[in-house]
Amino acid sequence: MPYVFCDPEKCTGCRACELVCSGSHERVFGPGRARIRVVREEPAVDIAITCRQCSNPPCAKVCPVNAIRKLRTGLVEVDSGRCIGCALCVEACPFGAISLLDGKAIKCDLCGGSPACVKQCMPGALRFVAPERIAAEKRSAFVMAARPKPIAGGWKA
């Protein structure tokens, strides 16, 4: 299942993703109402955190009213009508990708398959991508870094 991936080398910490998320979901521009969170760790590392749409979501396992479920499409969904705001899902998420808003759990819903935050990310730090694609890119980068490099008069390992 694809999810919103953030490249920390490209993220500037501008928080535009939080604004567009809150605007599209809540009709209010307020980072505290977003389903994506930009975290800054010094020295100056910014990264946007969203739900990874886990294949076996710990948040769904701990929900006492089954308000969180994994759909056949792979999306992990919160049923706000069933949510009692106990925050067990917040505690269970290893990424910190779930928050409470007005007493209900909220998390990234991928905007129906076309995440608004990805479209508005000017530095290109956010991508809607499958984990398999990220792994393939990392393998390719590893191979390119490890391959022998030509030097004058021969090859260098």
N, C-alpha and C positions, 0 to 999 in steps of 0.2 A: 504494500500500500504506500503510495507516495505521501510525503509529508513536506512541511515547510522546513527547508534546511538553511542554516545561516553560516556563511563563511566569515569567521571572525577576522580574517585578514582584509576583508572588504568592508565590514560593518564600521560605520563612522559614529554610531551612537546617536544619530539624528532623531530617532524615535518617530519618524514619519509613519512607520509601520503601525505603531500603537495608535496614532491619530486616525489613520485610515480604517483600522480595525474597529475602533470604538465608534467612529462615524458611520460605518456601514452596518454595524450590528445594533448600536444603541441610539443612533441619530444625534450623538453628542461627541464632541471632540475632547476626550478626556482619557489620558493614558491608563488611569486606574480602572477604566471600564473596558479595556481591551482584552482580547484573548491571546495576545502575543505580548511578551514582556522583554524589554531590553535590559540586560544586566551588565553593569560596568564593574570590572575588577581592575584595580590598579596593579601595574602601571598601564593604564589606558588600553584595556582589552574590553571591547564591547561585543556582545553576542545576544541575538534575539532568541528567546525560548518559546517554543510552541509544543503542542501535543505531538508525540511521535506516532500516534495511532498504533500502539503496541499490538502485536499479534495475540498476546495473552495479557490484557491490561490489568494491572494490579488495582487500579481505581475501581474497576467493575467488580472485582472479587470482594472488595471490602464494603461496597455499598449495601446497607441493610435493607433498602427498599427497592433494589434493582433498578435504580434510576439511570444507571450507566450500562450501556451494552454495546457490543461489537456487532455492527451490521454485516450482512453478507458482502457488501461492497468493500469492507475493510475499515470503514469509518467507525471510530469510537464516539458514540453519541450520548449526550446527557438529556434526559427527559425532565425538563424543568418542572413539569406538572407533578412529577413523582418525587422530586428532590426535596428533602427535609432540611437541607443546610447543615448537616452534622459535621461536615468537613473531613470525614474519614478519607475521602478520595484525595483531598488536598495533601494529607499526611502520607498517603500511599504512593503518590506519583513520584518516581525517582528523579524527574526532571523539574519539578516545581511548575508544571504547566497548567495546573488547575487552580482557579481562584474562586472565591465566593463574591457574588455581586447581588446586593439586595436579598441576601439570605439564600441564594441558590448557587449551585456549582456552575461555573462556566469554563469552557475550554475551546480550543480551535476546532471549528467545524469545516475547515477548508473552503469556506464560502461556496459550498455546493460544487467544488471541484475546480474553481478558478480563484484562488486566494487573492484578495484585494491588496494585501500587504506586498505580495510578490510583484504585482503590477506596478506599484508605486515606489518600489525600492530603487532610488536613483543610483546608488553605488553598485547595484547588482549583487548585493550580499545575500539576498533571499532568493531561493529557487524552490519550485515545487517539483520534487524529484523522488524517485524510488531509491531505497537503500542500495539496491543492486547497482544502480547507476553510480552512486557515490563510491562504492567498492571498486567498480571497474576503473573509475577515474584515478583512484589512489593506486591501483595496480599499475596503470599506465605511467603515472608519475614516478613510481618506484623504479620501473624498468628503464625509463628515460634517464633517471639519475644514476643508475648503476651501469649503464652500457659504457663500453670503452669509448674514449674520446680520441679523435685523431690529433696527433702532434707532429711537428716537423720531424721527418725522418722515421716515423713509425706510429705506433698506437700506444696509448696510455690507458691502463686499466682503471 
